[in-house]
Amino acid sequence: MDFGQYNKRWLALQVRPRYEFIAASILRSKGYEEFLPVYTVKRKWSDRTKKIVAPLFSGYVFCRMDSSINFPMVTTPGVIRIVGTRRGIGFIEDEEIETIRMAERSGREVEPWTYFQVGDRVQINEGPLTGLQGILVACRNKRRLVVSVSLIQSSMAIEVGEESLTLVRSHQIVSGSNPSLAPEASPGSVPSARLMNLPAAVVA
């Protein structure tokens, strides 16, 4: 595969569990510019509670492609593959990497969060609508939950906040064989498709 077109692009590497720090260190020693976002989390044992540093995106290390380096990324211990899409290798925009770095440098508390995509079936977990399920859609830069009555083929939309939701079923499972089933989103209402592809199909 020709990696020249990805030169200087940020790629996402899927790594074995608990190998994030090892893989990042070896990639750095090979000469690559790597980026492993981290956060501080409290872990409780039977006799004590301790703060530890953990990967923000468990199972992934970001690395900038450099065609001048003769040591392939995928031969790095712990690295499973380069994340991609059905069309080939995917890449992450520089602006997205910088956004993550800014968050880390801000001194504010950061933590992993469930990723919701337009078209996912989600459930509300707090407030007067607790237990309500529907399809997440985007409209005029707001997120709404669509609840349908199949018998009369009618729907209603309720504005929601992502912090109150959990994923019930990914729209990728529903629409994988028929893309037309996925709800149409307004331009700019969905996070970048490049970063959204992190859990998608992968290529070696």
Secondary structure, 3 states (H helix, E strand, C coil): CCCHHHCCCEEEEEECCCCHHHHHHHHHHHCCEEECCEEEEEEECCCCEEEEEEECCCCEEEEECCCCCCCCHHHCCCEEEEEEECCEECCECHHHHHHHHHHHHCCCCCCCCCCCCCCCEEEECCCCCCCCEEEEEEECCEEEEEEEECCCCEEEEEECCHHHEEEEECHHHHHCCCHHHCCCCCCCCCCCHHHHCCCCCEEC
